[in-house]
């Protein structure tokens, strides 16, 4: 039997809905209804936290608080928090930044979503809770130089924000490595 992983703040049209062994909390199910009984992969809305877009973003009421709540769930239940690189959520929630030493079973790293087949580099920060570094093996794919700006221009907002299937599967598999307290 595979270990269930809860996905917090997934898109309504997310690939997570098609993966086995996941309990998906999208806008209809509201992540705040999560019982706290499984490892999690959290994708809290990033527009309030992004250093690149927060100055023009209009977060929905409660979105910044939802980001903090998601970080708390990852710390409490174990799993992974995903945010754009340089997300201000890390400082607000007291999470270690990529490159900082592990702290109380928490560690962070930066990856590029192109490693998982995303069409642009898309620098991303991942924070792991109760998952040993030795269990994590990142895929690696070379990314062609240039053309990312044009790709971004022709992609819809939903396409730019989506987690591709390969990365979603990898995140779920990694969350299944959460060790008990």
N, C-alpha and C positions, 0 to 999 in steps of 0.2 A: 504494500500500500504506500502511495506517495504522500509526503507531508504536505498539508494544505498551507498555502501562503496567501495572505490577504493583500490585495492591491488597494492602496488608499489614493483617492483623488484621480482615478483613471478617467479618461475621456469616455463619453457615451459610445463612441465608435472605435474604442481601443482594441488592439489585437489581443489584449489580455482576456477579453470575453471568450476567445476561442481556445485558450490554453487549458489543458487539464490540470486539476488540482489547485485551482485558484479561486478565491472568493473576492469578487471585484466590487469595490465601492466607487461608483461614479456619482454624478450629480443627483441622479434619481435615488440612489441608496444612501447618500450622505455619509461620508467617511466617519463622521462623529458618532455613527451608530455602531461602529466597530467594537466588538466585545473585548478585545485585548487578549485573545486566546491563541493566536498563531503568530509566526514571524510575518513581517510586513515588507513590502516594497512601496515606498511613499513617493508620490509625484505631486507635492503640493503646488498650487498655482504659483508661478514664478514672477508674474508681472510686478508684484509689489516689492520683490526682492532683487531683481536683476539690476546690476550696475549700468547696464546698457539701455534698458527701456523704462526703468521705474520713473524717470522724470516725465515721461509722457503717458504712463499707464494710468488706467482708472480702475483699480481693483474693486471688485464687488465688496459690499459691506461684509466684514468678518474674514475676508481672505487672508490678511496678514496674520490674524490669530490662528487661522486654520494651518498655516505654515508652521507656526510654533507648536501647535498641537500635534501635527504629523511628526515633527522631530521628537517630541516627547514619546510618541507611540513607538517609534523605531528604537529609541533608547530603552524603553520599558520591555518591549517584546522581542527585540532583536530584529535585524534585517538591514535594509538599505534605504537611504534617503537620496533622491536624485534631484539635482538642481543645475542650472546653467553655471558655468565657471564664474567665480567671483561673486556668487550669490551672497547677499547681505544676511540671508537667513542663518548662515553658519555662525556669524558673530552674535546675532540676536538670540539664538538658541544655545549659545555657549558650546558649540561643536568644534572639534579640532579642524583646522584648515589642512588642506593637502600639504605634505611635507613636515607637518608638526608630529611630534612623537605620539604614539598611542596613549590614550588616557581612559582609564576605567573601562577597557574593552571597546573603546571607540577609536576609529581611525578613518582618515579620508584620503582620497586620491583623485587625481584628475585623469580623465580619459577623453578620447575623441570618439564621437559616435560613428565616425567613418570606419573605425575598426570593426564595427558591427554591420557594415554595409549601408549606412546612411549616406545619402549623396553629397553631403558637405562635411567638413571636419567637425564642426559643432562641439567645441570644448565643453565638457561636463564635469561637475564635481559629484562624487559619490561618497557618502559617509556610511561606514559599516559599523554595526553594533553586534557584538558577540559572534563575530565571524573571524576566524584566524586568517591572517594574511597568507599563510601557507596553503589555504584551501582555494584561494582565488587565482585563477589563470585567465588573463585577458587575451582575447583574440587579437590579432594584429593584421591589418590590411594596409597596404600602401595606398595613399590617396594622391590622385593626380594634382599637380600644382595648378593653381589658378582656377578660374571659372566659378568659384564659390559665390561670388557676389551676383553673378548672372543667375546661377541656380536659385539663390535665395529670392531674387526678384520674380522669378516665374513660378515659385512654389506658393501655394495658398497658406494662409495663417495656420490652418489645421495641419497641413503637411509639414510645415516647419516645426510645429509643436509635438507632432506624433512620435511615439516610441516605436521603432520598427520591430518586427517580429523577432529577429535574431537577438536584439538587445533585450527585449522583454523576456524571452526564454532564458537568456543568460542571467538576468537579474533574479528571476524566479528560482533557477537552479542554485544560485549563490545564496539566496535567502533560506533555502532548505538546509544550508550548512550551519545555521544558528545553533550554538551549543547552549545547553541549559545553564542557568545561574548556579 
